[in-house]
Amino acid sequence: MAELIDELRWKKFPVLNDGFVCLVDVMGDDGSVVQAARVSYGAGTRQVSDDRTLIRYLMRHRHSTPFEMAEIKFLVRVPMDCWRQWIRHRTANVNEYSTRYSVAIEAMQATEPTEWRTQAESNRQGSGSPLPEDVGRQLSEDEVAFQRAARDLYEHRLSVGVAREQARKDLPLCTYTEAYWKIDLHNLLHFLALRMDSHAQAEIRDYATTIGEQIVRPLFPLVWEAFCDYRAEGMTLTRLDIGVIQRLQQRILQLPAGAKPGDDDFLAVQDEAWRPLTRSRERDECRQKLQRLGILPL
Ligand SMILES: Cc1cc2nc3c(=O)[nH]c(=O)nc-3n(C[C@H](O)[C@H](O)[C@H](O)COP(=O)(O)OP(=O)(O)OC[C@H]3O[C@@H](n4cnc5c(N)ncnc54)[C@H](O)[C@@H]3O)c2cc1C
C-alpha cells in the first residue's frame, strides 16, 4: 500500500486542456472501513473475502459511517465555471489559490473545434450532439481571441497599478484555479455518484471520472467495486416503477407468443399520475430504466 501511495502521490492526472487532479495524501484503505465496522475485532482477523462481503453489505445498506474513516486530500486545477459546481459540495475542506494575493493563473480552458455541443432538446440543463466541425473551428478561434483580450486587459490593469483583487473582475470563468480539496471517502463517493453521472456537465464529469478511476479505484479496490455495483452503475426502482413493471409483466403474458412489448404497452400500464401529462420526466426516467433492463426496446 505504501508503495502504491508513493507512486500515486503528486502524479498529475490530466483533465481538459490544462487541468489536473493529483493525490496529496490519503489516510486509510479498504481495511479502515472494515476495521471501523468491526470495531471490536481489529484488522487482520478475517479473510479478505469476509472484508469484501462486509464492505458490500455496508454499501448496499447505506451504512455510511465506516466510509467516513478514510480521508483523501487532492490538489486540483479546474476552470472556475467547473469549480463553481464542485464547491457546492460542502462536506470537503478547501484551500483555494488566491487571486487577491497572487496574479491569476495564466491558463484558460480551451475548447477543441470538435468539442462544442448543442443545447439538449429534452433537458433544459444538458448538452446535445456536437456542433459541425467548421462551426466549431470558428468558435474555437473566437475563443482564443477573446481569452487573449481578457488576459491582456487584466495584465494592463496590473501594469498601471490596479489592485489584483479589482483587476481580476473581468477574467472569464474559463480561467483555471487551483485548490487543495480534502474529503472523507463517504462524501467523496457521494460527489462521484453525482458528478460521474450522465446528468452532470461533461467537464466536471471528466474530473470526477479521473478521480474515481485513477485514484480511488487503486487505493480502495473493494470499496470501489461495491460503489460501482450498487451506486454508480446500479439503478433505483421507485414504488411507481415497480407498479409499472408488475402491470407490464401481466400485459406481456397476454401478447401473442414471441411478441415484444413496445412503447404503446408501456403507456398503457404507466402510472395514473403520469397519464394526463404531455411531458413527464418521471415517466421518461421509468421508460429509460425499462430500456436499460431490456424490457422495452431502445
Ligand atoms: C446534475 C446536477 C445539477 C444541479 N443543478 C443545480 C442547479 O441548477 N442549481 C443549484 O443551485 N444547484 C444545482 N446542483 C447542486 C446540487 O443541488 C447540490 O448543491 C450539490 O450537488 C451538492 O450536493 P450535496 O448537498 O448533496 O453535497 P454536499 O454539500 O457534499 O453534502 C453531502 C451531504 O451532506 C449533507 N449535508 C451537507 N450540508 C448540509 C446542511 N447544511 N444541512 C443538511 N445536510 C447537509 C446532505 O445529506 C448532503 O447530501 C446540481 C447538482 C447536480 C449533480
The ligand as a Gaussian input file, in Angstrom:
#p B3LYP/6-31G(d) Opt

LIG

0 1
 C      -26.713000      17.349000     -12.214000
 C      -26.762000      18.418000     -11.167000
 C      -27.467000      19.589000     -11.411000
 C      -27.506000      20.599000     -10.449000
 N      -28.197000      21.759000     -10.712000
 C      -28.213000      22.762000      -9.799000
 C      -28.909000      23.998000     -10.048000
 O      -29.492000      24.162000     -11.091000
 N      -28.853000      24.965000      -9.109000
 C      -28.199000      24.796000      -7.912000
 O      -28.185000      25.706000      -7.093000
 N      -27.530000      23.627000      -7.647000
 C      -27.525000      22.637000      -8.544000
 N      -26.851000      21.472000      -8.271000
 C      -26.138000      21.366000      -6.999000
 C      -26.897000      20.451000      -6.012000
 O      -28.163000      20.980000      -5.693000
 C      -26.070000      20.266000      -4.720000
 O      -25.896000      21.520000      -4.096000
 C      -24.697000      19.698000      -4.981000
 O      -24.777000      18.587000      -5.850000
 C      -24.069000      19.262000      -3.668000
 O      -24.781000      18.145000      -3.208000
 P      -24.920000      17.813000      -1.652000
 O      -25.501000      18.983000      -0.932000
 O      -25.628000      16.525000      -1.556000
 O      -23.365000      17.601000      -1.294000
 P      -22.535000      18.028000      -0.023000
 O      -22.607000      19.500000       0.184000
 O      -21.176000      17.394000      -0.185000
 O      -23.264000      17.331000       1.150000
 C      -23.276000      15.911000       1.278000
 C      -24.452000      15.546000       2.141000
 O      -24.244000      16.086000       3.445000
 C      -25.478000      16.551000       3.969000
 N      -25.362000      17.995000       4.212000
 C      -24.344000      18.809000       3.862000
 N      -24.584000      20.045000       4.275000
 C      -25.781000      20.019000       4.899000
 C      -26.579000      21.007000       5.530000
 N      -26.196000      22.272000       5.650000
 N      -27.744000      20.626000       6.053000
 C      -28.174000      19.357000       5.964000
 N      -27.462000      18.364000       5.376000
 C      -26.281000      18.712000       4.842000
 C      -26.547000      16.194000       2.973000
 O      -27.056000      14.922000       3.256000
 C      -25.774000      16.127000       1.666000
 O      -26.390000      15.317000       0.680000
 C      -26.813000      20.440000      -9.222000
 C      -26.107000      19.252000      -8.978000
 C      -26.088000      18.251000      -9.927000
 C      -25.303000      16.987000      -9.643000

